[in-house]
Amino acid sequence: MSDFFATIFGLGITGTAIAAALAEKGKSVLLVDPHVSENAPGALAGLVNPATGRHARLSWKSEEGISSLRNRIKKIERVTGRNDLISDSGVLRPAINEDLAQNFKESLEKYTWPEGWVKWLDTKETYHANPYVGETHGAIWLDCGFTVYVDKYLNAYRRFLRETGVVCKYESATYRQNSPADSFTIEMESGSSATCDHVIVAAGWRTPSFADWEYLKLHLVKGQIAVFEADHDLNWEHGVSAMGYGLRKGSRSIIVGSTYEHKFSDVNTTEGALSQIEKKLANMLPALKNRSKSVGQLAGVRVTTPNKLPVIGRHKDISNLCIYSGMGSKGLIYSEYTAAQLANHLVNGAEIEDDLSTDRFKDL
Ligand SMILES: Cc1cc2nc3c(=O)[nH]c(=O)nc-3n(C[C@H](O)[C@H](O)[C@H](O)COP(=O)(O)OP(=O)(O)OC[C@H]3O[C@@H](n4cnc5c(N)ncnc54)[C@H](O)[C@@H]3O)c2cc1C
């Protein structure tokens, strides 16, 4: 018998979620990640917004996604005693031009929005909700949306996992398939080793550097955000999203994103991206244009798939080697719902939805 049911490579948004889902099913889990800890720096904030893009499209399984994410946050708060992981203050999507207003109104008609999630604000109501948006053509208000302080959330999540019995190792490791091929040996950098029945690679944009997963042809998109500080206290808390987003932190800071760079040679921040982000801020919150300055910049990389949905499931040739990746720019909404599906598959043999399964890459 193996030491662990699963070893998970990566303790970010996907790795933490699948670890918790397996642990809740009574399975023993080993987590390895050399780049983080319970006190690691990371993304400052992320938006949970189910009305996506310039058409405010209702995003995939958002009701299940938001509900399972909120449940997880409550559990983490209960175990860790934290209450600073999110700002549950809604999302304003100002229509900064007529086309957006048209799209947004169509979206409210076109999709079946859950009760109480969205409403239309006219120009006056939009200005009242946030005078910094200036002249608009109205806005969608999303009561269901919220801001997650991702660095704090993930650090608290890692502590939650440890306190609920998951073994977390903050060091490098490698896996080797045993013979017969129904288990793996994990060799830790520190010299110790363990055996497990499954390996799950949840390593974000570094997933393609695991040679076994090269066949999936995951697409990488670099993104940059910038932090701005206003010269006065800001009097709203909600996220703002209009061809970019602005998320509040502290009394004067606003985190503005993000770029979508399909071609890149490194993950450094650039001047060009900063000017793009400054334009986004000026379009979205014109009143801040001459009353804020940039005080920091961060770059990251998203992993996307052709259907823009996560990828979970088993390797085409090594059945107990699994993946959880492809979160694109919706990692937070997808994380817990998709993890539950992967855990249900691994523990109870439940089918994985075709749209998410690794099978969709089998013939590539
Ligand atoms: C600029 C930008 C803005 C974004 N904004 C939002 C937003 O507003 N809302 C939202 O929901 N999403 C947003 N996203 C997307 C979100 O960040 C991702 O979907 C999410 O981080 C993906 O989670 P992940 O677990 O796959 O990867 P990550 O969160 O990157 O975690 C991967 C982990 O694997 C570890 N790792 C790497 N290699 C190894 C290895 N060899 N062994 C062990 N561990 C390893 C890494 O250290 C890391 O901790 C944004 C992304 C970017 C780039």
The ligand as an SDF file (V2000), in Angstrom:
LIG
                    3D

 53 58  0  0  0  0  0  0  0  0999 V2000
   -2.2250   39.2170  -14.8330 C   0  0  0  0  0  0  0  0  0  0  0  0
   -3.1900   38.1550  -14.4170 C   0  0  0  0  0  0  0  0  0  0  0  0
   -4.4100   38.5300  -13.8660 C   0  0  0  0  0  0  0  0  0  0  0  0
   -5.3320   37.5590  -13.4640 C   0  0  0  0  0  0  0  0  0  0  0  0
   -6.5030   37.9570  -12.9050 N   0  0  0  0  0  0  0  0  0  0  0  0
   -7.3750   37.0210  -12.4860 C   0  0  0  0  0  0  0  0  0  0  0  0
   -8.5980   37.4130  -11.8630 C   0  0  0  0  0  0  0  0  0  0  0  0
   -8.8910   38.6020  -11.6850 O   0  0  0  0  0  0  0  0  0  0  0  0
   -9.4550   36.4240  -11.4650 N   0  0  0  0  0  0  0  0  0  0  0  0
   -9.1720   35.0940  -11.6480 C   0  0  0  0  0  0  0  0  0  0  0  0
   -9.9910   34.2440  -11.2710 O   0  0  0  0  0  0  0  0  0  0  0  0
   -8.0290   34.7120  -12.2390 N   0  0  0  0  0  0  0  0  0  0  0  0
   -7.1310   35.6380  -12.6580 C   0  0  0  0  0  0  0  0  0  0  0  0
   -5.9740   35.2510  -13.2660 N   0  0  0  0  0  0  0  0  0  0  0  0
   -5.7620   33.8190  -13.5300 C   0  0  0  0  0  0  0  0  0  0  0  0
   -5.2980   33.0570  -12.3210 C   0  0  0  0  0  0  0  0  0  0  0  0
   -4.1830   33.6870  -11.7640 O   0  0  0  0  0  0  0  0  0  0  0  0
   -4.9480   31.6390  -12.7670 C   0  0  0  0  0  0  0  0  0  0  0  0
   -6.0900   31.0710  -13.3720 O   0  0  0  0  0  0  0  0  0  0  0  0
   -4.5310   30.7600  -11.6070 C   0  0  0  0  0  0  0  0  0  0  0  0
   -3.4240   31.3020  -10.9430 O   0  0  0  0  0  0  0  0  0  0  0  0
   -4.1980   29.3830  -12.1220 C   0  0  0  0  0  0  0  0  0  0  0  0
   -3.9820   28.5420  -11.0200 O   0  0  0  0  0  0  0  0  0  0  0  0
   -2.9070   27.3740  -11.1040 P   0  0  0  0  0  0  0  0  0  0  0  0
   -2.9770   26.6280   -9.8300 O   0  0  0  0  0  0  0  0  0  0  0  0
   -3.0850   26.6290  -12.3760 O   0  0  0  0  0  0  0  0  0  0  0  0
   -1.5220   28.1290  -11.2190 O   0  0  0  0  0  0  0  0  0  0  0  0
   -0.7860   28.9480  -10.1050 P   0  0  0  0  0  0  0  0  0  0  0  0
   -1.7500   29.6490   -9.2340 O   0  0  0  0  0  0  0  0  0  0  0  0
    0.2510   29.7110  -10.8430 O   0  0  0  0  0  0  0  0  0  0  0  0
   -0.0510   27.8710   -9.2100 O   0  0  0  0  0  0  0  0  0  0  0  0
    0.8980   26.9640   -9.7170 C   0  0  0  0  0  0  0  0  0  0  0  0
    1.7990   26.5430   -8.5780 C   0  0  0  0  0  0  0  0  0  0  0  0
    2.6310   25.4700   -9.0420 O   0  0  0  0  0  0  0  0  0  0  0  0
    3.9230   25.6470   -8.5000 C   0  0  0  0  0  0  0  0  0  0  0  0
    4.9100   24.9150   -9.2970 N   0  0  0  0  0  0  0  0  0  0  0  0
    5.4420   25.2660  -10.4870 C   0  0  0  0  0  0  0  0  0  0  0  0
    6.3270   24.3280  -10.8930 N   0  0  0  0  0  0  0  0  0  0  0  0
    6.3440   23.3650   -9.9410 C   0  0  0  0  0  0  0  0  0  0  0  0
    7.0600   22.1330   -9.7940 C   0  0  0  0  0  0  0  0  0  0  0  0
    7.9390   21.7060  -10.7040 N   0  0  0  0  0  0  0  0  0  0  0  0
    6.8190   21.3900   -8.6820 N   0  0  0  0  0  0  0  0  0  0  0  0
    5.9350   21.7990   -7.7470 C   0  0  0  0  0  0  0  0  0  0  0  0
    5.2370   22.9590   -7.8440 N   0  0  0  0  0  0  0  0  0  0  0  0
    5.4320   23.7250   -8.9220 C   0  0  0  0  0  0  0  0  0  0  0  0
    4.1230   27.1620   -8.5060 C   0  0  0  0  0  0  0  0  0  0  0  0
    5.0820   27.5440   -7.5680 O   0  0  0  0  0  0  0  0  0  0  0  0
    2.7250   27.6570   -8.1270 C   0  0  0  0  0  0  0  0  0  0  0  0
    2.6040   27.8600   -6.7290 O   0  0  0  0  0  0  0  0  0  0  0  0
   -5.0310   36.1800  -13.6540 C   0  0  0  0  0  0  0  0  0  0  0  0
   -3.8070   35.8140  -14.2140 C   0  0  0  0  0  0  0  0  0  0  0  0
   -2.8880   36.7810  -14.5960 C   0  0  0  0  0  0  0  0  0  0  0  0
   -1.5790   36.3530  -15.1820 C   0  0  0  0  0  0  0  0  0  0  0  0
  1  2  1  0
  2  3  1  0
  2 52  2  0
  3  4  2  0
  4  5  1  0
  4 50  1  0
  5  6  2  0
  6  7  1  0
  6 13  1  0
  7  8  2  0
  7  9  1  0
  9 10  1  0
 10 11  2  0
 10 12  1  0
 12 13  2  0
 13 14  1  0
 14 15  1  0
 14 50  1  0
 15 16  1  0
 16 17  1  0
 16 18  1  0
 18 19  1  0
 18 20  1  0
 20 21  1  0
 20 22  1  0
 22 23  1  0
 23 24  1  0
 24 25  2  0
 24 26  1  0
 24 27  1  0
 27 28  1  0
 28 29  2  0
 28 30  1  0
 28 31  1  0
 31 32  1  0
 32 33  1  0
 33 34  1  0
 33 48  1  0
 34 35  1  0
 35 36  1  0
 35 46  1  0
 36 37  1  0
 36 45  1  0
 37 38  2  0
 38 39  1  0
 39 40  1  0
 39 45  2  0
 40 41  1  0
 40 42  2  0
 42 43  1  0
 43 44  2  0
 44 45  1  0
 46 47  1  0
 46 48  1  0
 48 49  1  0
 50 51  2  0
 51 52  1  0
 52 53  1  0
M  END
$$$$
